[in-house]
Amino acid sequence: MRSARIQRDQGLGPLVLLLLLVGGHVVSGTESSDYSEAEVLPDSFPSAPAEPLPEFLLEPEDAFIVKNRPVQLRCRASPATQIYFKCNGEWVNQNDHITRESLDQITGLVVREVDISVSRTQVEELFGLEDYWCQCVAWSSAGTTKSNRAYVRIAYLRKNFEQEPLGREVRLEQEVLLQCRPPEGMPAAEVDWLKNEDVIDPSRDSNFLITIDHDLIIKQARLSDTANYTCVARNVVAKRRSSTATLIVYVDGGWTEWAKWSACGTECTHWRSRECQAPPPINGGKHCSGSMMESKNCTEGLCARNKKISIEHASHPLAPGMGVAVYTGLVVALLLSVIMVLCVGVLAYRRRCRHLHGDITDSSSALTAAFHPGNYKPPRQDNPHPLHPSAPPDLTATAGAFRGPLFSLQQGVNDSPHKIPMTTSPLLDPLPSLKIKVYNSSTLSSLELPADMCIGDGEILSLKSVGTVGREREYPGHTLSREPGLSTSATLGNLGGRLTIPNTGVSLLVPPGTIPQGKFYEMYLIINKWDKTTLPSEGSQTVLSPVVSCGPSGMLLNRPVVLTLPHCAQLDTPTPDWTLTLKTQTHQGAWEEVLTVGEETLSSPCYLQLEEECCHVLMEQLGTYSLVGQSCPPQPACKRLQLALFAPRAPCLSLDYSLRIYCIHDTPHALKEVLDLERSLGGVLLEDPKPLLFKDSYHNLRLSIHDIPHSHWRSKLLAKYQEIPFYHIWSGSQRPLHCTFSLERGSLAVSQLTCKICVRQVEGEGQIFQLLTDIQETLPPHSPLPPGGSCLPSSQVGPYAFRLPDSIRHKICASLDAPSARGCDWRLLARSLGFDRYLNYFATKPSPTGVLLDLWEACHQGDADLVSLATALEEMGKSEVLVVMTTDGDC
């Protein structure tokens, strides 16, 4: 009976049998035969416990990509039969997972751990406003469980602080607030404060407090708190330092108590004193007010007679013997003074004569050497090497580059006073009384004429460009290379002039009066090649203009010159997207900030006038300059680029054929550089360059070719597209950037090529080239004229360099320089011309109107008619100046 029951229950499985055995219902053979079946088998049995849902022991955490290093995401769950990552709603490929499996020693459940790697490219290619995210999904027999989302972001830290601490002077025990707003960054920057380069720890010094807004509060200023304070922002990618703020804690002086009265003196007075020592003035504190000594009568008026006697005695004339002694002493002192003055004068005269002996040359030889025509050859010198480096240089080395006369003193009676007379007659006869003093150094060369030798309008310079193209000059710290098409030079004097590098948009305006009267300088203007200079951009900054050198760097200027630089910043947005900075290069090669547009102060050495495609810099120090910029939150900035398509010059004799697309700055210089490069490679520009706005969005530039006639042509490109990395374009550090599409035709008989080339920034703007060309047809070179045009000469000297005649300029300055109560002065002219962004710069100049007119000349190079200036004056109500312009000028 029992055996039958067990056999009948065998289908219940081992679990039921185990329960029966444990419960004591399986008995030995001696048990009673009345064992009831109902007591052995219950109506229902408990089922096996179900496997629980997966539980995450480790979830993926937020991560930041620093530079180009990928990040690792990891998760761990138990029990789990499978774990996979899902990123931005899409499953990550199984092959990209690294899986590890183990057994929990306590629960006996399976534990799975999975890793994946996320690269910068994956994050940059994400489209939309949401950040890149990933999460884990784990499976078990009971179902699935999802982890929290982990966000992956590209780390960065802007350069400029939103607010920097400012130096102050405060009284002792006064509360001090130093503000700091760190640069924008991802992740948000942490802030430390430095006191004389030591980190401030408020937990150790309770007098300091750092707020949640990163401001530093000094509760009660102590003398020991006088120091330099710096705000330091840092995150995983970089560390930035603010400008240093100097805090001075001063103490105003205070008196001590009065000392005791002195004994009564012979004048019947006694006195007492006190000192400013309680406390003494410290760190520029105010000195005590009041007198240090006090006196009064000590006999209550009883000494009045004695005082009268003393006064009468003092007014009595000197004794005869004493008077003679006094007068004798005065005469001796006077004679000694005269002798000393004469000795000093003689010594100075001899010193000057020795100084002038080595650098004053005979007038005939000086003029013969410096002012002969270009075909003149100097006689051979017995000793071509000077014995001393300070000896006068051989001026014939540069005189050979002159074309035409240097001076023309002949002027016809009917000649206009503003015209330069031309002559081919002999230059200057030797003037016995003329002496020329010659200076020469590694950075400066000039000719100095006597101040009494006046050069009037009839003696206007007619110099031409004298720079030797292709030579190099050594300057402290670096070498400036003068290459054809990238440099120009000319010898300029007091009349000024203009240097222009054709087809580049780069020029230098030297207004009249900039160079002192009687001096002449060989001035130069050079565009530095990218492979021969360090670039000024750093961090998230981008280069917006060519790097330009103007010089000589050591010359002194009487007034500002105007340097014009083309730029590629997109500026026609309703809100400012750029933080623009002008930088200069030191002699050691390092770059320093000169000014940031919109943040000028009275100490700013320059003024920058910004236009849509170029900027004009008023400066009084020549050197190497460039314009850089970076995005101004919250909107990303855009650079103007050009896309230029080139192909080999026809006819093509090979089966291989290539198309090259350059991505360059939208500046005349950048296009000229590529045209010159392709000309040397035998390439031809197929059509006008196309514009493209490139956004500061970390997205690459993607290029692809489409609609190739596959029956005759084959693309050798294995991938669907090519890309130029974002940073290569944005930094401007690699020029020129291009991609090549290599094609192969089926036979030499194939000559027609049709295709489309698409160029676009990922998640940004793009352009399409529709190509239809005959590769065997010889086409004339397609070379568009860049803005800023080739019709302008490389240098203009004297009045011909300026559109505004000198007489009109003087009358406008005389009318507008003086301040007007109605405001109808140079300030209104600045507003009318659009030069009023920072008027304080012009207010510090001796003639604000003259500087404004110099800037107007630079802004209207090539199209400088007087209509715009006349319109501005008419709106100001300056009718008297308009009459002058109508009669004297060409309006």
Buried (B, 14 or more C-beta within 10 A) or exposed (E): EBEEBEEEBEEBEEEBBEBBEEEEBBEEEEEEEEBEEEEBBEEEEEEEEEBBBBBBBBBBEBBBBBEEEBBEBBBBBBBBEBBBBBBBEEEBEEEEBEEEEEEEEEEEBBBBBBBBEBBBBBBBBBEEEEBBBBBBBBBBEEEEBEBEBBBBBBBBBBBBBEBBBEEBBBEBEBEBEBBBBBBBBBBEBEBBBBBEEEEBEEEEEEEBBBEEEBBBBBEEBEEEBBBEBBBBBBBBBBEBEBEBBEBBBBBBBBBEEEEEEEEEEEEBBBBEBBEBEEEBBBEEBEEBEEEEEBBEBBEEEEBEEEEEEEEEEEEEEEEEEEEEEEEEEEEEEEEEEEEEEEEEEEEEEEEEEEEEEEBBBEBEEBBBBBBBBEEBEBEEEEEEEEEEEEEBEBBBEBBBBBEBBBBBBEBEEEEEEBBBBEEEEEBBEEEEEBBBBBBBEEBBBBBBBEEEEEBEBBBBBBBBBBBBBEEEBEBEEBEBBBBEBBBBBBBBBBBBBBBBBBBBBBBBBBBBBBBBBBBBBBBBBBBBBBEEBBBBBEBBBBBBBBBBBBBBBBBEBBBBBBBBBBBBBBBEEEEEBBBBBBBBBEEEEEBEEBBBBBEBEEEBBBBBBBEEBBBBBBBBBBBBBBBBBBBBEEBEBBBBBBBBBBBBBBEBEEEEBBBBBBBBBBBBBBBBBBBBBBBEEEBBBBEEBBEBBBBBBBBBBBBBBEEBBEEBBBBEBEEEBBBBBBBBBBBBBBBBBBBEBEBBBEEEEBBBBEBEBBBBBBBBBBBEBEBEBEBBEEEEEEBEEBBBBEEBBBBBBBBBBBBBBBEBBBBBBEBBBEEEEEEBBBBBBBBBBEBBBBBEBBEEBEBBBBBBBBBBBBBBBEEBEBEBBBEBBBEBEBEEBBEBBEEBBEE
